[in-house]
Amino acid sequence: LAWEKPVKYSERGHISQDFSEIMLILASKSPRRRDLLKEIGIEFTVVPSSYDEKHDISNDPYELTLLHACAKAEDVYAKSKERKGDIVLGADTLVFLNGESLDEILNLDAPLPSGAKVDVMLASPILGG
């Protein structure tokens, strides 16, 4: 994205330029993602995607995660096109246990089977401008 003015950071790491005309849209229902953005002081609005995730295990786990994240972002971006300059942040996380997709995040208090391989895939595409 090309900004009209250079972005300046204060000594505390905050952006000092006024971006009040630009809105960050989080295309996710995840409370954890909302909390992370709030913790770093980013103002945003949440617009959940209506994309229907289908877990096709024949896909590569990374490609599947990226497919879901991009589809969510594209769905919300298409709905917000009338507001030029807005930025849409999509996100998806998939967890695989021994190569098989899990629909929900693992309960980390539960013991894993001995020798279990856990892969956590995260994709966060950004669209807009």
N, C-alpha and C positions, 0 to 999 in steps of 0.2 A: 504494500500500500504506500502511496506517496502522500505525505502530509504537506500542507501549505507552509507550515512553520516547523523547524526542527524540534524534536522532543528534547526537553531538558529535564534532568533529574536533580532533585534537591539532595542535600547531604544525607537525608534520611532515606533516600531511595524512592521517593514519591514522584510521580510525573507532575511537573509544574505547569504544563500547557493545559488550556481549557479544552476538553473534549466533550463538552456538554451536549453538542449536537449529535454525537455518535453514541449509539447504544450497543452494549455487549449483550447478546442474547444467548443464554445457555439452553441448548436443545437437549435437556436431560431432566429426568425426574429425581435423580439421585440426591438425597440429602447431603451426602458426603461431599459431592462436587460443589454444592451450594456453600457448604461450610468452608471448603478450601478457598473459594473465591472471596468470601467474606473475611476470612483470616488475613488475607493479603491486601485487603482494603479496596477491592475492585467493585465498582457499582455495576449491576447487571439486572436483567429481568429473565425470568424463566418462561420458556415456551416449550412445553413438552412436544415431542414429535409424535405423529400418528403412524409412523413407520411400524409395520408388523415384522418383528424379528423372527426369523426362522433359522433354527440351529441345524444347518446342513453339515453333518460331520464329515462329508466327503470333501469339503473345502479345507484348505490349509488353515490351521487355527489363527495365524496372524491375518491372513486374507479375510477370513470370516469376521474377525473383530474390526478390521478396517472397513469392510463392506457395511457393517451395521452402523459404525460411527459416521461414515460419509453419508449414508442414506438418511440418517436422522438429521444431520446438518443440512443436507440439501432440501429435505422436506420443510424444515423451519425457514430456511433461507427463501424458498419459493413463496412462503406466506408473508415475508417481510420485505419484499422487493420494492414496495411503494416508499419505503424509508431509505433513501440513498445513504450510503455510508455506514449503515449498521453492520456489525460483525457478529457472525453466528459461530459459536463454539459447540461442536458436536462431541460426543464421547461415548465410548463403549468399553466395557471390561468383560472379558470372558475368562473363566477359570477351567482348566483342564486337569483332570486327575488321571494319571497313567494314559494320557492321550484321549480321554473321553471328556466331552463337554459337560460341565455342571451348570445347571440352570441358576443356581444361587451361589453366592459367595460362601466359601467353607466356614463352618463354625470353628474358629481357631482354637477353641477350648477342647474340641474333640480330637483324640489322638488319630494320627494318620496311620494307615497300614504300613508295616515295616517295608522299607525300600520304595515307598510311593514317590512318584515323580509329579510334582505340582507345577504347572505353568500358568502364569497370570499374564494375559495379553491385554494391553491398553492402547487405544487409538483415540486421538483428539484432533480431528481436522478443524481448520478455521476457514470460514468462507466470508466474503464480504468485500466492501470497499467501493 
